């Protein structure tokens, strides 16, 4: 019996969403690895950095999305993209919350964030969507970036679309999970998925590089120190090539956002503002 992937049309198999997912998965693998050596804020004495495994878990979610789409189980893929949405909100919330507490507590190096600790060791329900968005808008450390993302309309519509698929709110949405029947709209659904995934990733990438730019550093500075050599001048501010490539691909087309990040992140991000 032929595999389902072989029965799908060429325009489906070669859709841009699969290349995008490969790039996104590779990025999360890089960011997870790069964050490992940094101490987590609000959790003194904790090793390794909890961000390392949050990011590697998100990478696993992206891989699940890709596998479901390759098999043309598109209703399931929409459902897992909904999970991806929740994961990045959780990651950003935990990071912003820790940074807000650091800003308010002068002894942050020894300060234990009980909310994050409880979530790590037991459980803690993060605020609901609307409360999380309101919190981001009020955050002194984050609101300047958050205004670039339309969570009142665009991201809310994405969430509603994903919820419709999650709860199978129509027959047509349910049957896109059947990969054996003929469905002339499969490529159209790939287009929708690609838009959702890229919008969500753009938000997460921008939030991560704004809140934790150290995770995006090129390895040159540390590599030289490990070898007992003097690092090149300014190399502590170099951005990793993979991160620069993702910036070019996902952020650069959005000029205002790109300008903001290059002006508010200490890394030497390559961007020509014409």
N, C-alpha and C positions, 0 to 999 in steps of 0.2 A: 504494500500500500504506500502510495506517495505521501510524503509529509505535507501538512497543511501549508507550510511556507512555500512549497513548490507550486501550489495551486493558486496562490494569490497573484494578481497581475503585477507586472513589472513596476508600474507607477506606485503601487503599494509598497513593494519590497524595497524600492529605492527612495522612499519618501525622506525628506530632509529631517524629519523628527528623529529618525534613528541615529543619524550623525550627531544631532544635538544631544541626544541622550547619552551617547558614548562620551562626548566632550564633558557633559555635566558630571557623569559618573567618575571620569578621570579627575576632574577638578576636586570633587569631594574626597577622593582617595588622597590627593596631594594635600588638601587642607587638613585632613585628619592626621596625616603623618607630620606635617609641619607644626601642628599645635601641641604635639606630644610633650615637648621639652619645657613648655611654659606652665607656670603655676596657675591654677584656677583661682580667680578672684572670689573672695568670700568663703573659701574652703581651705584655710591654712593647714599645711601638713598633708594635704591630699595629693596622692600621686598614683597613677598618671592623671593628667588633665582630663576632667570629665568631658570637655569639648571634643577631645579626640574620639571618644566612642559615640558621642551624639552624632558627629559628622560621619563616622563610618557606618552608623545605623541608617542615616539618611541616604548614604551611598547604596546601601542594600535595598532601600525602597525604590530608588531610581532604577536599579537593576531589575526589580520585580516589575516595574512599569514596562520596561523595555521587553522583557520576556513575554508578558501578556499581549503586548502590541504585536510582537513578532508572530504570535500564535493567533492573532485576530480575535482575541477575547476582549473586545473594546469596552464593554460595560464594566468588566472587572478592572480594566486599565483606568477608566474614569474614577472608579472607587478608590484605587490606590493613589491616584493623583490628589484626591481629597485628603487622604492620609498625609501625603507629602505637604499639602497646605498646612495641616495642623502641626506637623513636625517643625516646619520652618518658623511658624508663629511661636511655638514652644521654645525653640532655640533662641530666637531674638528676644522673647520675653525674659527668659532666664538671664541672658547677657545684659539686657538693659536694666533689669532689676538689680543685678549685682553691681553694676556701675553706678546706679543711683544711690545705692547704699554706701558705696565707696566714697562718693562725693559728699555724703552727709556724715561720714564717720572718719575722723582724722586718723584713727588707729586701724585703718582698713587692712594693714598687713597681718594683723592678728585677729581681725574681726571675722566671726563666723556667721554667715548668713543662714539663719535657721530655716527659712523657707526653702532655699535650695538644698540644704542638708536633708531636710525632711523628704523632699522629692527624691533625692538620690538614695536615701537609705530605706525609705518606706513608701509614702505616697503623698502627693499634693496635687490637687486639681487646680490647674491654671485658670484664670478668669475666662469667662465666656468671650466669644468673638467681640461683641460690642464693647465690653469692659476693657478688653486688651487693647483695642484700637484707641479708646479714650485715654488709656494709660500712656500709650506711645505718644499721643498728641501733647500730653502734659509733661513728658519727660524732658528735663533740661539737657540731658546728655544725648538725646536722640531725636527730638522733634524737628530739628533743622534739616535732617535727612528725610524724615518720614513724610514731610509735606510734598515730596516729589512723587508719592505713590497715592493713587486715587482709591482709597479703601472704602469710600462711601458709595461709589458707583462701579468702577471697573472691577475691582477685586471682589466686591460683594456679588456682582453678576457672575464672576467665575465661580465663586463659592456656591451660588444657587444652582448653576449648571451642574457642578459636580455633585451636589446634593440630589438633584433630580435623577442622576444616574445611580447614585448610591442607594436610593430608595426605590428605584425603578418606577418612576412616576409616569411612565407611559410604556405602552406595549413596544413601540419602536425602539426605545432605549434598551429594553430588556433583550430584544432579539439580536441586537448588535453583538451580543456575547456568543451567538451561535456562529462558529467559523466554517460551517459546512454549507449553509444555505447561501444562495446568491444574494448579495446586497450591494446594489449599485452606489450606495452612499458611504462605503467604508473609507474611501480616500478623503471624503469631506469630513468625516469624524477625525481622521488623522490630522487634518488641518486645524480643527478645533483643539484637539489635544496638544498639538505643537504650540499653539498660541497660549494656552493655559500654562503649560510647562515653562515656556520661555519667560512669560510674565512673572511667574512665581520665582523662578531662578534668578531673574534680574533683581528682584526685590531682595532675595536672600544674599546674593553676591554683594550688592551695594551695602547692605546692613553689616555683613561680616567684615568687609574691608574698612568700613567706617568705624566700627566698634572695636575690632581686633586686628589692626593693620599688621601687627607683628607676625601673624600667621601667614602673611602673604610675602614675607621677605625671601629674597633669593638666598641660596645657601652659601654664597661666596664668602661672606664675612665669617660665619661659624666654621666653614671648612678650613680657612686659613688659620684660625685660632687652634683648631684641632691638630693641625700640622706644625704648630709652633711658629707660624709665619705671621708677618704683619699684614693685616687685611688692607686691601686697596682703600684709599681715602674715600670716604662717603659710602662705602659698600654696605654699611648697616642700613642704608636707606634704599637699596636697590630692590626692585620688585621681581619676583620669580617670573621667568619667561612664560610658564603656563598661565599664571594669573594675569599677566599682561595680555596674552592671547585671548583669554576669556573677557577681559575688559574691552578689548577691541571688538569682539564679536557681539557682546550682549549690552555693553554700556555706551560705547562710543556713538552708536547711532542716535542716542538720546542726549543731545548736546548739553542741555542745561544740567542734567544729572552728571554727565561726564566732567563738566567744568567744576561743579560743586565738589566732587570727589577729589579731583586733582588739586584743588585749592585747600581742602580740609583734611587730607590724609598726608602724613609726612613722607610716605614712600614716593620715589621719583617715577611716577606713572607717565608713560609717554602718551602725550595727547596734544595735537596741534589745534588750537582754537582759532579757526578762520571765521 
